[in-house]
Amino acid sequence: MLTRLPKTPGMRGGFGAQRVCGLGTGAVERSVRRAEELIFFSNGSFFSCEFCPGRYSEGRATAQSLTMTDHNLTSKEPTAAGVRMTESPDLEGFPKESAWERTPALRFNADWRGKNADQERETEVRLLWMPETLFLRFRAKYRVITVFPDAEPDGRRDQLWDRDVAEVFLQPDASIPRRYKEFEVSPNGFWIDLDIAPGEKRDLKSGLQRRVVLNEAAKTWVAELALPMNCLVERFDPSATWRVNFYRVEGAAEPRFYSAWRPTGTAVPNFHVPEAFGELIFVEATSERK
């Protein structure tokens, strides 16, 4: 059943009916209410509401020899592992839950200096890969949601970091220390991708796909990203070691909560510290669940 998300106390930024339909921008394509979860897809479907009359759609209900069990990862270790996805994706093109369950989870809840831990704002990150796609899943606990009510028709939103976001910085080639890719996604499915280099910041135009699930009862939001490998590297080599860091931002005004997997240690919040990145390795899947 297609419904409109009711305004939730404590949510800012027009997260009611305006948030669901994107005020006609097409930034958020579909909503489905299931067991108190609101799911946003990126397949071009729309539903009808007072802001978007007449727009309605039912929607659609060479790897290295390392394996996941070679690496018992914890959030304190400076290495993240992406696990090869061996089963087919779901109908929306994202990993099935059974695939995510076989990946190690990284969790962090401290600020960008590694201090002021907040369990109510913990972030969990999991990664899967196929030769043509890198998948990431953020599971974020939150205290309050603050989002932009508007975006470009495809959901891209400049300055997205000025509201709540989850972020990943990826550096496939560490030989150029200050060049990396930046991807952000918000609790209402908006996104931005950037190519960062010394003295410049360009739109990456990666062709990423995203899916976001907001669970108000549990006070969590889950964002999945599907990143085409060809926007990251010319030729993917699973034996290579990349550099990576993961971040969260929450809050409407300063002091906001700036959280990092690998602390950057700067005097003021700053995620653009590639020297603080951890490592990302690519491993084979096993039948064992983590």
C-alpha positions as CSV (number, residue, x, y, z in Angstrom):
1,M,0.0,0.0,0.0
2,L,1.4,3.4,-1.0
3,T,1.1,6.0,1.7
4,R,2.5,9.4,2.7
5,L,5.0,9.6,5.5
6,P,3.5,11.5,8.5
7,K,5.5,14.2,10.1
8,T,7.5,12.8,12.9
9,P,8.2,14.9,16.1
10,G,11.8,15.9,16.2
11,M,12.4,15.7,12.5
12,R,13.4,18.9,10.7
13,G,13.8,19.9,7.1
14,G,10.3,19.2,5.7
15,F,10.4,15.4,6.2
16,G,6.7,15.0,6.0
17,A,4.7,14.9,2.8
18,Q,7.2,17.2,1.1
19,R,10.0,14.8,1.8
20,V,8.2,11.8,0.4
21,C,7.2,13.3,-3.0
22,G,10.2,15.6,-3.3
23,L,7.9,18.5,-4.1
24,G,7.6,17.2,-7.6
25,T,11.3,17.2,-8.3
26,G,11.5,13.5,-8.7
27,A,14.4,13.4,-6.2
28,V,12.7,10.6,-4.2
29,E,11.0,8.2,-6.6
30,R,8.8,5.9,-4.5
31,S,7.7,5.2,-1.0
32,V,6.3,2.1,0.5
33,R,5.1,1.7,4.0
34,R,6.1,-1.7,5.4
35,A,6.2,-2.6,9.1
36,E,7.0,1.1,10.0
37,E,9.8,1.2,7.5
38,L,9.7,3.8,4.7
39,I,11.7,2.5,1.7
40,F,12.9,4.9,-1.1
41,F,13.9,3.4,-4.4
42,S,15.8,4.9,-7.4
43,N,13.9,3.3,-10.2
44,G,11.9,6.2,-11.5
45,S,8.5,5.3,-9.9
46,F,6.3,7.9,-8.3
47,F,3.2,7.9,-6.2
48,S,0.5,10.5,-6.1
49,C,0.1,13.1,-3.4
50,E,-1.2,16.6,-3.1
51,F,2.1,18.0,-4.3
52,C,2.5,15.7,-7.3
53,P,-1.1,15.1,-8.6
54,G,-1.5,12.3,-11.1
55,R,1.9,10.8,-10.6
56,Y,1.4,7.2,-9.5
57,S,3.1,3.9,-10.0
58,E,2.6,0.6,-8.2
59,G,6.3,-0.2,-8.4
60,R,7.9,-3.6,-8.1
61,A,6.9,-5.2,-5.0
62,T,39.9,-13.1,-11.1
63,A,39.9,-12.5,-7.4
64,Q,42.6,-12.9,-4.9
65,S,42.9,-16.1,-2.8
66,L,42.1,-14.3,0.5
67,T,38.8,-15.2,2.1
68,M,36.7,-13.4,4.6
69,T,37.7,-15.8,7.4
70,D,41.3,-14.7,7.0
71,H,40.3,-11.4,8.5
72,N,38.5,-11.1,11.9
73,L,37.9,-7.4,11.6
74,T,36.9,-5.0,14.4
75,S,36.2,-1.3,14.2
76,K,39.5,-0.7,16.0
77,E,41.6,-2.2,13.2
78,P,42.6,0.1,10.3
79,T,41.4,-2.4,7.6
80,A,38.0,-2.7,6.0
81,A,37.1,-5.8,3.9
82,G,34.8,-5.9,0.9
83,V,33.5,-9.5,0.4
84,R,32.8,-10.8,-3.1
85,M,29.1,-11.2,-3.8
86,T,28.4,-14.6,-5.2
87,E,24.6,-14.6,-5.3
88,S,22.5,-12.6,-7.7
89,P,21.2,-9.2,-6.6
90,D,17.5,-8.5,-5.7
91,L,15.0,-7.1,-8.2
92,E,16.2,-3.6,-7.5
93,G,19.8,-4.5,-8.3
94,F,21.1,-4.4,-4.7
95,P,22.5,-7.2,-2.5
96,K,20.0,-9.5,-0.7
97,E,20.0,-9.5,3.1
98,S,21.7,-13.0,3.0
99,A,24.6,-11.5,1.2
100,W,25.0,-8.6,3.6
101,E,24.9,-11.1,6.6
102,R,28.1,-12.7,5.3
103,T,30.1,-9.6,5.5
104,P,32.1,-8.2,8.4
105,A,30.7,-5.1,10.0
106,L,32.7,-2.0,10.9
107,R,31.1,0.2,13.6
108,F,32.0,3.6,14.9
109,N,30.3,6.1,17.2
110,A,33.0,8.6,18.3
111,D,33.6,12.0,16.9
112,W,36.2,12.9,14.3
113,R,38.9,13.0,17.0
114,G,38.0,9.6,18.4
115,K,36.3,11.1,21.4
116,N,32.7,11.7,22.8
117,A,31.3,8.3,21.8
118,D,27.6,8.3,21.4
119,Q,25.9,4.8,21.1
120,E,22.7,6.4,20.0
121,R,24.5,7.7,16.8
122,E,26.5,4.5,16.0
123,T,27.2,3.8,12.4
124,E,27.7,0.3,10.9
125,V,29.3,-0.2,7.5
126,R,29.4,-3.3,5.3
127,L,30.9,-3.8,1.8
128,L,30.4,-6.2,-1.0
129,W,31.9,-6.3,-4.5
130,M,31.5,-7.7,-7.9
131,P,34.0,-7.0,-10.7
132,E,31.7,-4.3,-12.1
133,T,30.2,-2.8,-8.8
134,L,31.2,-1.9,-5.3
135,F,28.2,-2.0,-2.8
136,L,28.2,-0.2,0.5
137,R,25.6,-0.3,3.3
138,F,25.4,2.2,6.1
139,R,23.2,1.4,9.1
140,A,22.9,4.6,11.1
141,K,21.3,5.1,14.5
142,Y,20.1,8.7,15.0
143,R,18.7,11.1,17.6
144,V,17.1,13.5,15.2
145,I,16.8,13.7,11.4
146,T,17.7,16.9,9.5
147,V,17.5,16.9,5.7
148,F,17.0,19.1,2.7
149,P,13.5,19.1,1.3
150,D,14.7,19.6,-2.3
151,A,17.2,18.3,-4.8
152,E,17.8,18.0,-8.5
153,P,15.4,15.7,-10.4
154,D,17.7,12.7,-10.0
155,G,18.2,13.2,-6.3
156,R,21.6,15.0,-6.5
157,R,22.0,17.7,-3.9
158,D,24.9,20.1,-3.7
159,Q,26.2,21.0,-0.2
160,L,24.5,17.8,1.1
161,W,27.0,17.7,4.0
162,D,25.2,20.7,5.5
163,R,22.5,18.3,6.6
164,D,22.6,14.6,7.9
165,V,24.7,12.3,5.7
166,A,26.7,9.2,5.7
167,E,29.9,9.5,3.6
168,V,32.7,7.3,2.2
169,F,36.0,8.6,0.8
170,L,37.6,6.0,-1.5
171,Q,41.2,6.2,-2.8
172,P,42.0,3.4,-5.2
173,D,45.4,4.8,-6.0
174,A,47.4,6.1,-3.0
175,S,50.3,7.2,-5.2
176,I,48.5,10.6,-5.6
177,P,47.9,11.2,-1.9
178,R,45.3,13.9,-2.1
179,R,43.2,12.5,-4.9
180,Y,40.1,10.4,-3.9
181,K,36.4,10.0,-4.6
182,E,33.8,11.2,-2.2
183,F,30.2,9.8,-2.0
184,E,27.5,11.0,0.3
185,V,23.9,9.9,0.9
186,S,21.2,11.4,3.2
187,P,18.4,9.8,5.2
188,N,15.9,10.8,2.5
189,G,17.9,9.4,-0.4
190,F,19.6,12.5,-1.7
191,W,23.2,12.1,-2.8
192,I,26.3,13.7,-4.1
193,D,29.5,12.3,-5.7
194,L,32.8,14.2,-6.1
195,D,36.2,13.8,-7.5
196,I,38.6,15.4,-5.1
197,A,42.1,16.5,-6.2
198,P,44.6,19.1,-5.0
199,G,43.0,22.5,-5.5
200,E,39.9,21.1,-7.2
201,K,36.6,19.5,-6.6
202,R,34.5,18.2,-9.6
203,D,31.3,16.3,-10.0
204,L,32.2,12.7,-10.5
205,K,29.0,11.8,-12.5
206,S,29.5,8.2,-11.3
207,G,26.1,6.8,-12.2
208,L,25.6,5.5,-8.6
209,Q,22.4,3.9,-7.4
210,R,21.0,4.2,-3.9
211,R,18.3,2.8,-1.7
212,V,17.4,4.2,1.7
213,V,15.2,2.7,4.4
214,L,14.1,4.8,7.4
215,N,12.8,3.0,10.4
216,E,11.3,5.6,12.8
217,A,10.4,3.0,15.5
218,A,14.0,1.8,15.8
219,K,15.4,5.3,15.1
220,T,17.7,4.0,12.4
221,W,18.2,4.6,8.7
222,V,19.9,2.3,6.3
223,A,21.5,3.5,3.0
224,E,22.8,1.2,0.3
225,L,25.0,2.5,-2.5
226,A,25.9,0.7,-5.7
227,L,29.0,2.3,-7.2
228,P,30.1,1.4,-10.7
229,M,33.7,0.2,-10.6
230,N,34.5,2.1,-13.8
231,C,34.0,5.4,-12.0
232,L,36.6,4.4,-9.5
233,V,39.3,2.6,-11.5
234,E,40.0,1.9,-15.2
235,R,40.4,-1.7,-14.5
236,F,39.4,-3.3,-11.2
237,D,42.1,-5.5,-9.5
238,P,40.8,-7.4,-6.4
239,S,44.3,-8.0,-5.3
240,A,44.9,-4.3,-4.9
241,T,44.7,-2.5,-1.5
242,W,42.7,0.8,-1.5
243,R,42.5,3.5,1.1
244,V,39.2,4.4,2.6
245,N,37.4,6.3,5.4
246,F,33.7,6.4,6.5
247,Y,31.9,9.3,8.2
248,R,28.6,10.5,9.5
249,V,27.2,14.0,10.1
250,E,24.1,14.7,12.2
251,G,22.5,17.8,13.5
252,A,20.8,21.0,12.3
253,A,23.3,23.5,13.8
254,E,26.7,23.6,15.4
255,P,27.9,21.9,17.4
256,R,26.9,19.0,15.0
257,F,28.0,15.4,15.5
258,Y,30.8,14.7,13.1
259,S,31.8,11.0,13.3
260,A,34.6,9.1,11.7
261,W,35.7,5.5,11.4
262,R,39.4,6.5,11.4
263,P,39.7,9.7,13.4
264,T,41.2,12.6,11.6
265,G,42.4,14.3,14.7
266,T,42.1,17.8,13.4
267,A,41.4,20.8,15.7
268,V,38.1,21.5,14.1
269,P,35.9,19.0,12.1
270,N,37.6,18.0,8.9
271,F,37.1,14.8,7.0
272,H,39.5,15.7,4.2
273,V,42.6,14.1,5.8
274,P,43.7,11.2,3.5
275,E,46.6,10.6,5.8
276,A,44.1,9.2,8.3
277,F,42.4,6.8,5.8
278,G,42.4,3.1,6.6
279,E,42.9,0.3,4.2
280,L,40.3,-1.5,2.1
281,I,41.0,-5.0,0.9
282,F,38.8,-7.3,-1.3
283,V,38.3,-10.8,-0.2
284,E,36.5,-13.9,-1.4
285,A,33.2,-15.0,0.2
286,T,32.8,-18.1,2.3
287,S,29.7,-19.9,3.4
288,E,30.2,-18.9,7.0
289,R,28.1,-16.1,8.3
290,K,29.6,-13.2,10.3
